[in-house]
Amino acid sequence: MNTRTILSALFAAAFVAPAFAAPILTVIPQGQQAGNWVWEVDVTPDLALSGPTGTPLALELGFRLTGDPLVSVTNLTPVVFDTSNPGTTIFGWETLYTPVGGTPKAEGIEANCTGCTVINLTTFPPTGAHPSTIVPGTTNEIFSALGSVNIVTPGAIPLLKIIATGPGTGGPVSSTLQWLGAYGGKGRISQFSGNNAVNFDTYSGSLTQSVPEPATLGLVALAGLIVAASKRRRSVA
């Protein structure tokens, strides 16, 4: 079997992984850009678990924006996450595609939204793939089923960039992103443990970013400390 198909805070980020060895899912709020809310989702394989030969990854992850219309979702590293896989339905609105001799499944990246875009420049499979699907609707949810090349270099790999309407484009003053999946409500990331493929069905949670943003709060606090210190120096003098 092709290895591609065997195998999706600190104040500013949420790291999702069990206490034992497993891949790590990282959800990073990136504040406002061009008036919109931006989220980045990264995945880190556990190369200590896979051994020196590395591992491909396969993921099935769902994402839901609450009260915040989806603008776009993009596969950030298609040179690594280069395969649009079939995956188990998460939400129920997904478009299902039937491979030859196979079972109908959702594929690649699908989004339920109004006027959004999906960019998923995968190259595998080379024929008959459905890397990007938009289902007209208002749930602002994302289905993703992607596979990767064999990964031998440690570190986080950017997976998705999710953009939602923000205060500068007529959207809300906060943005909440939930991640979930089809396996008891949790998402799946698969990788090799030694010579065996293992499914990790452990990924769920949510995170909110809002105005004022975390970086702004930090600057305000720092400014307050500087002012207080300045006044103290003047009173001592």
Helices and strands as residue ranges (DSSP letters): H 3-6, E 14-16, E 24-33, E 36-44, H 47-50, E 58-66, E 70-75, E 83-84, E 86-87, E 106-113, E 117-119, E 132-136, E 141-147, E 157-164, G 167-169, E 174-180, E 187-193, E 196-203, E 205-210, H 214-236
